[in-house]
Every structure is written in structure tokens, then in C-alpha cells.
Amino acid sequence: MKERLDSHRLSNGMIILGEPMADVESASFYFLLPAGNAYYPEGCSGAGQIITDWLFRGAGSRDSRTLIEALDELGIHRNSSITAENLSISASLESANLLEALDLYADILTAPLLDDEQFEPSRQLAVHELAGLDDDPQHKVRLLVAEQFYPAPYNRPSEGKKADLESMTADSCRRIIQRQFDWSQGIFAIAGKYDFPAICDLLEKRCAHLPGTGAKRPAAGAPGQRYTHEANEGAQVHIGLMTRVPTIQDSRYYDIMAAVSILSGGMSSRLFTEVREKRGLCYAVGARYQSLKDHAAISCYAGTTPEQAQETLDVTVEQFRRLREGFSDEELQRAQIGLKSTLIMQSESSAARAAGVAGDYYYLGRVRTLPEIRQKIDSVSRSSVLAFLNDNPFDDFTVATIGPKPIQL
């Protein structure tokens, strides 16, 4: 069956996209707004964490408890997230309840109560989640290295800063919603079983009056320092490193993904084999590609002991740089199989497809079809990956560590 992409633009400029999925009785939708942490005023880092919770504490004629009960009665599996660039709100449910659920979400987005009494629980929840990072050093060190790698204000952690969260007020968060939620730049994506004309009619009635605010994409400043260390007198050292690569818009994107998969695509990958298995330097190591609109990186984590931390970093960096010396046909084939396996799993999930459709449109201005992605993966070759690696020799790393003492770059 040929893939179809439904598309419509509301009168206020908001784009509506749909990808029908055969033989499913579910639907997932995804609201994306370019209103992430980078768009907020100084001193408001983490406001998105508060706002995404606060929006669900009452809307329209429903107070907080009544709204949650209504969401639960519809069987909605809901989620929200905040990044440097975007705020997203998503849901998955039985398709029979879709229009009723969208009407409910329209209340949440267009008529949230934003009650003063409900603000403090949302703020406290964000403070507690930030404090919880101390129990998740792997995530914490990734945030530390990203804060130095990306230019301000795109380096702000989504969890926020303690001082900012503690000083946040209901009025300051309301102003962010009023000034930064530019619905003319919003994207709504849906995947699964749905009636597209009915969805467009409902969203036109409920959301077309939402204004464009003229919020502009913030200019990028300078990145931070190459190395940062946070002292922690524990028995482990957590290492995060990032190195710059082209963004998802680049024609070499699939060569980048293949290179990352050769480095860290499973138990036969370079990092796992050379750093963990052969030398026994660490208990965990892995790399992944991540991209903003104008900045992208391969991000890597390794967890080890203080005695082996220096060698773990040295060997990990060595594996990045040795990749351009060559790799086997088997390594490339495993990378392609792994990438296609991920693609197949995503194609079977309406939630993953809705997020993928919205993300593609935001980053690329169009939506890639699954056959197109598969063809691009198949077209990756030794020569194309090596050409990318020769142009990107991994000679500049940003590093962060959490542990008893610093290590040397």
C-alpha cells in the first residue's frame, strides 16, 4: 500500500499533518511548538518543566482533578517534553475516542486555568526532578557536557537550574506562555486511524484563533569550555563527551548514522568491544547522534572507576579517530541492519510515527517516507562513510566528568 501524508494549514498558520496506518485501531497525536528553553528570558531556565505540568492542572470548565479524570476515562497515554528548541505535548489512545480527546486537549492548550494555587505544586515537582539528577549521574554528566558544547542559549538544561526554579513565579510563567507560544509556527501531527477532515474542522474551530506572537529564534552565542569537572567522592567516574558533526539537514546524515552505529550499535560495536570487552575499562559505554536545527553532535557516555578513568577517555577518543582508518564490510552491514530494524519498529508505533512526522517537518520542512529512509540507508557505502569521516576527523571534543578528581584531555 502506497504511503499517504495528509496535510492542511489552519487559518492562523498552524500546520496539520497526518499519516494513516493500516490495520491499527489506535491513534497518536503530537503538538510541537518552537518554545523551548532557549526562547525564555534569562533566569527562567526550567520554566518549560513547570509549564508542561501546570497546563494539565485544570482547563476550560474542569479543575485539576476533573481534568485528570476526563483524560483517564478516555484511556489517554499522555506525555510532554521540553528541549532547548521545542515544547511538545503528545497522546496515544483508542481511535474511537480521538475527537473527544482532541477537544479536551484544545481546552488544555487554549484555555488552561493556570491557577495560582496549582502553580506551586508544578514548581515543586520541577525542583524535585532536578534534585533527582544526583541519583542519575549518567544523565547528569550528559547535561553537563551539553551545557558546555552547545552555544548559549541552546545549552540550557531542560531540567533547569535550581536558583531559576526557586525564583520562578506564576506571573513569569504566564508571560512566557503569552509571548513565546507562537501558534502560527506550531505543528500538529497524527498517525494511526483517524478522520482527517474531522480533525481539521475541530482544530480550526478550537485553535485557529490562537495568535502568532512573532517570537524569533534566539541568536546563538559562544560555546563553553572544553573540559568541566564536578567533584564527587564516589567509587565511580562518569564521562560525557561530544564532538561536532553536520545536522540532520545535511546530505551525509545517513553516513553519520552508519558511523555512529559502527561505533555504538550493539555488543559487536567498536566502543563496546574495544573499551569494555577487550580492556575491561568500563561497565557502560555508548554513543548516539543528536541534532538541533543548527547544531549537531555525537554524544558519548562511559562509566568507569577512578583508577581507569584516564585510560577509558583516551581509548574512547582513539576509537572515534581510528574509525576513518577503515572498517569491515560486516561492520557496515550490521550498522545498516540495525538502522533498518529501528526504522521497522518505529513504523509499527503510531506514537513514534507522529513524533517522526512532526520532527521531520520542523527540521526539514517536509516529511520523509519510510521507503525513502530505507533506500537512503541501503545506499550508504564504505566510500560514502569514509568520505564523511575524512571530512570530520573527530579532532575536537568537549568533555565533562563527575568523580573524585579531574582527568586530562
KEMIPA-633445 format. One line per field, with one value per residue (C-alpha): residue in one letter; residue number from 1; x, y, z. Coordinates in steps of 0.001 Angstrom, whole numbers, plus 500000, padded with zeros to 6 digits. Each point is the difference from the previous one (the first is absolute). Last residue first. Example, Ala and Ser with C-alpha at 12.3 -4.5 7.8 and 13.67 -1.06 7.14 Angstrom:
BEGIN
type s  a
seq 2  1
x 513670  498630
y 498940  496560
z 507140  500660
//
This chain:
BEGIN
type l  q  i  p  k  p  g  i  t  a  v  t  f  d  d  f  p  n  d  n  l  f  a  l  v  s  s  r  s  v  s  d  i  k  q  r  i  e  p  l  t  r  v  r  g  l  y  y  y  d  g  a  v  g  a  a  r  a  a  s  s  e  s  q  m  i  l  t  s  k  l  g  i  q  a  r  q  l  e  e  d  s  f  g  e  r  l  r  r  f  q  e  v  t  v  d  l  t  e  q  a  q  e  p  t  t  g  a  y  c  s  i  a  a  h  d  k  l  s  q  y  r  a  g  v  a  y  c  l  g  r  k  e  r  v  e  t  f  l  r  s  s  m  g  g  s  l  i  s  v  a  a  m  i  d  y  y  r  s  d  q  i  t  p  v  r  t  m  l  g  i  h  v  q  a  g  e  n  a  e  h  t  y  r  q  g  p  a  g  a  a  p  r  k  a  g  t  g  p  l  h  a  c  r  k  e  l  l  d  c  i  a  p  f  d  y  k  g  a  i  a  f  i  g  q  s  w  d  f  q  r  q  i  i  r  r  c  s  d  a  t  m  s  e  l  d  a  k  k  g  e  s  p  r  n  y  p  a  p  y  f  q  e  a  v  l  l  r  v  k  h  q  p  d  d  d  l  g  a  l  e  h  v  a  l  q  r  s  p  e  f  q  e  d  d  l  l  p  a  t  l  i  d  a  y  l  d  l  a  e  l  l  n  a  s  e  l  s  a  s  i  s  l  n  e  a  t  i  s  s  n  r  h  i  g  l  e  d  l  a  e  i  l  t  r  s  d  r  s  g  a  g  r  f  l  w  d  t  i  i  q  g  a  g  s  c  g  e  p  y  y  a  n  g  a  p  l  l  f  y  f  s  a  s  e  v  d  a  m  p  e  g  l  i  i  m  g  n  s  l  r  h  s  d  l  r  e  k  m
seq 409  408  407  406  405  404  403  402  401  400  399  398  397  396  395  394  393  392  391  390  389  388  387  386  385  384  383  382  381  380  379  378  377  376  375  374  373  372  371  370  369  368  367  366  365  364  363  362  361  360  359  358  357  356  355  354  353  352  351  350  349  348  347  346  345  344  343  342  341  340  339  338  337  336  335  334  333  332  331  330  329  328  327  326  325  324  323  322  321  320  319  318  317  316  315  314  313  312  311  310  309  308  307  306  305  304  303  302  301  300  299  298  297  296  295  294  293  292  291  290  289  288  287  286  285  284  283  282  281  280  279  278  277  276  275  274  273  272  271  270  269  268  267  266  265  264  263  262  261  260  259  258  257  256  255  254  253  252  251  250  249  248  247  246  245  244  243  242  241  240  239  238  237  236  235  234  233  232  231  230  229  228  227  226  225  224  223  222  221  220  219  218  217  216  215  214  213  212  211  210  209  208  207  206  205  204  203  202  201  200  199  198  197  196  195  194  193  192  191  190  189  188  187  186  185  184  183  182  181  180  179  178  177  176  175  174  173  172  171  170  169  168  167  166  165  164  163  162  161  160  159  158  157  156  155  154  153  152  151  150  149  148  147  146  145  144  143  142  141  140  139  138  137  136  135  134  133  132  131  130  129  128  127  126  125  124  123  122  121  120  119  118  117  116  115  114  113  112  111  110  109  108  107  106  105  104  103  102  101  100  99  98  97  96  95  94  93  92  91  90  89  88  87  86  85  84  83  82  81  80  79  78  77  76  75  74  73  72  71  70  69  68  67  66  65  64  63  62  61  60  59  58  57  56  55  54  53  52  51  50  49  48  47  46  45  44  43  42  41  40  39  38  37  36  35  34  33  32  31  30  29  28  27  26  25  24  23  22  21  20  19  18  17  16  15  14  13  12  11  10  9  8  7  6  5  4  3  2  1
x 542174  501220  497912  498408  499600  497469  497329  497686  501592  499298  501658  499733  501891  501862  501944  497090  501313  496876  500828  501888  497165  497390  502054  500468  496220  499419  502786  498852  496457  496653  497388  498077  499446  498735  497637  498584  499465  498180  497867  499035  498916  501816  497840  500751  501333  503163  500393  496452  498302  502150  499389  496221  499935  502408  498007  496815  501860  501435  496581  498338  502514  500521  502111  502260  500807  500767  502290  501909  500544  501091  502687  501177  500175  501980  502465  500389  500781  502577  501754  499910  501539  502882  501142  502569  502653  497192  498778  503328  499073  496835  501676  502910  497586  498628  503504  501129  496822  500110  503758  499429  497056  501618  501075  496979  497615  497845  496836  500284  497669  500160  498243  500447  499080  497676  499373  497704  496602  500954  501513  500963  501982  500725  502941  500445  502071  499101  501955  503348  503632  499766  502665  498603  496332  499409  502047  500761  496871  497368  501515  500550  496578  499420  497834  497762  499982  502630  502903  498698  496560  501448  501716  496754  498096  502600  499814  496220  500295  502452  497537  499891  496609  500511  502876  503685  502413  501518  501507  498532  501350  498513  501985  498637  502556  499033  500917  498672  501434  498320  501720  498420  502412  499875  502055  499824  498510  496698  498489  499553  496682  497194  497289  496556  497298  497465  496635  497597  497128  497760  496567  497674  496719  500500  500088  496481  497972  502899  501129  496561  499650  503527  499359  496695  501681  502762  497827  502455  501734  503722  502202  499388  502159  499288  502673  500091  501608  496776  499457  502760  500177  502830  498299  496818  501383  503198  497954  497940  503223  501231  496611  499910  503400  503476  502610  500522  500107  502615  502214  499807  500820  497766  499011  500090  503675  500927  502612  497931  500320  502990  502134  499944  503025  500303  496387  500024  502910  498196  496676  501629  501729  496624  498390  502719  500064  496380  499509  501313  497623  497120  500532  498843  496894  499264  500266  497725  497406  500236  499204  496966  498752  500490  498072  496771  499084  500676  497644  501228  496396  501055  497724  501642  502453  498193  496584  501229  501313  496446  498677  502821  498997  496376  501151  502260  497780  499290  503701  501028  502700  503425  500894  502583  501090  503203  502039  502825  503430  502104  497849  496738  497868  496411  498331  496547  498564  496317  497415  497095  498940  503572  499970  496614  501232  503096  497793  497636  502882  501635  496810  497865  497980  502747  503280  501363  503371  501110  501565  501984  501957  501286  500504  502257  502401  499902  501102  503204  502322  498104  502841  500717  496844  498624  500509  502963  497901  497580  497176  500130  496654  499249  496623  500105  497165  499746  497252  498867  497909  502811  499792  501287  501816  498939  502634  498624  501315  498385  502003  499174  499795  497106  497541  500949  502315  499199  501974  499274  502983  499347  502137  499282  498609
y 515727  499397  498679  501847  498479  498118  499601  501720  500726  502296  500027  502082  498363  501326  497820  497772  499674  501424  500411  496707  498397  501170  498635  496750  499663  500648  497619  497156  500380  501437  499442  497447  502579  502536  497418  499165  503688  500461  496911  501443  503296  503181  502915  503540  503275  498153  500612  500890  497873  497014  500398  500158  496894  498143  500800  498743  496937  499134  500275  497944  497226  497368  502294  500732  496304  499754  503053  498624  496761  502015  501761  496726  498280  502917  499941  496231  500344  502705  497870  496944  501972  500769  503354  502566  502418  502555  498033  500443  503490  498985  496921  502099  502313  496986  498665  503282  500510  496468  500325  503080  498505  496680  500666  502213  497213  499914  501266  501141  502302  501285  502757  500307  503560  502381  503739  502105  498333  497938  496589  496951  496947  497285  498431  497212  498747  498167  497898  501506  499181  496255  500189  497656  500098  503550  502441  498017  497874  502366  503021  498288  498361  496251  500376  502555  502983  502143  500861  498231  501466  503499  499624  498763  502966  502415  498388  500353  503736  500632  502183  502375  500998  497748  502184  499574  498710  501515  497887  499264  498355  498808  498090  498652  498927  497499  499183  503261  503251  502226  503018  501448  500440  502128  499758  501775  503177  501488  500714  503580  501640  498820  502444  499188  498915  502780  500174  501800  499261  498108  499747  497170  500655  496957  497670  498837  500414  499310  497108  498368  500465  498693  496917  499298  500351  497573  497188  497875  496628  500227  503069  503629  503095  503533  502610  503510  502996  502052  498760  502197  499033  502336  503203  498860  496698  501690  502740  497375  498410  503325  500627  496590  500656  498529  500807  496407  498708  502555  499324  496239  500140  498486  496422  500845  500886  503311  499508  501506  503441  499937  497940  496218  498093  501316  499386  496775  498716  500690  498617  496730  499912  500245  497262  497541  501344  498975  500162  503562  500754  499554  503546  501269  497823  501332  503637  499282  498402  503002  502348  497963  499786  503797  500871  498269  502685  502748  498408  499684  499209  498747  501274  499586  497167  498009  500708  498866  496897  499147  500507  497817  497276  500100  499800  497010  497817  497387  500111  498305  502120  501610  503517  502698  503418  501514  503065  500711  501554  499327  496982  499541  496904  498920  496608  498498  496506  500809  497404  502386  499653  500824  503348  500887  499009  502192  502941  499509  499963  503153  502037  499625  502787  500823  498662  498749  498792  498668  503293  500145  496842  501218  503458  498913  498025  502800  502507  498025  502900  503207  502206  501439  500242  496903  499026  497699  497911  498854  501847  498773  498245  496347  498327  496235  497598  496237  497782  496464  497412  498864  498012  502692  503067  503458  502770  503406  503538  503247  503239  503072  503122  501780  498863  496401  498240  496519  496872  496299  497805  496763  496899  497659  496616
z 527761  503552  502880  502895  503477  502139  497303  497545  496645  497065  496575  496833  497168  496947  497561  498954  496407  498305  496302  499951  501974  497466  497101  501929  500390  496279  498919  502217  498695  501105  497287  502083  502763  497463  498496  503454  500731  496699  500606  503434  498479  500975  501072  498841  501418  501035  503736  501026  497349  500817  503728  499604  497778  502273  503135  498324  498717  503405  501656  497242  500583  497275  497799  502954  500375  496282  500113  502978  498090  496977  502040  501508  496621  498577  502894  499778  496280  500686  502613  497723  497130  502315  501301  498976  501210  500445  503029  501724  501199  501835  501432  501278  501816  501878  500687  501553  502038  501429  500637  502141  501887  500864  503592  500725  498872  496852  498328  496396  498087  496423  498053  496267  499255  498204  499823  497782  500345  503021  499492  502019  498947  502522  501787  502525  502913  503202  502509  499122  499316  499459  497296  497358  501019  501197  497955  496859  499594  501364  498271  496666  499741  500361  503117  498312  497682  501653  497722  496907  500776  500311  496626  498411  501450  498641  496556  500216  500710  497161  498043  502971  501409  503056  501149  499180  502689  503159  502755  503396  503127  503269  502603  503285  502582  502667  503598  501333  501266  497444  498495  496874  497115  496868  496831  496656  501415  498914  496597  498758  499237  497752  498990  501334  497521  499874  501748  497659  502352  497586  501487  501000  498186  497774  503004  500870  496824  497628  502200  499827  496248  499357  502135  498246  496587  501107  501358  501994  500354  500674  499881  500948  499745  501202  499303  501445  498298  499889  503546  501389  503671  500948  501117  501744  501300  501218  501665  501846  501249  501422  501613  501706  501496  499519  502662  501153  496442  498966  503031  499454  496310  497356  499233  496289  500350  498332  497296  497198  501652  499693  497669  500347  501277  503560  501060  497974  502122  503255  498774  498943  503399  501734  497924  500936  503568  500644  503779  500160  497136  502457  501253  496596  500200  503489  498838  497009  502305  502320  497121  498937  503612  500310  496865  501022  502533  497449  497449  496450  498962  496573  497222  496591  500562  502672  498510  496577  501725  501057  496483  498741  502453  498874  496396  500707  502165  497308  499065  503230  501607  499719  501132  499415  501252  498678  500901  497619  499556  503101  500782  501905  500244  500430  500215  500050  499830  499611  501033  499462  503634  501049  498204  501534  503473  499567  499011  502922  502477  498652  499616  496914  498310  497502  501334  503327  501220  496600  498859  503259  499141  496634  501523  502845  497839  497421  502629  500467  499277  500731  501266  496590  497898  498260  496351  500630  502385  497331  498262  496398  500523  499299  500556  499469  499347  500331  498652  500694  498158  497720  496778  497659  501292  498861  500102  500888  499997  501196  499650  502095  497852  501741  497309  500615  497562  498718  499130  499704  499196  498174  499692  497110  501017
//
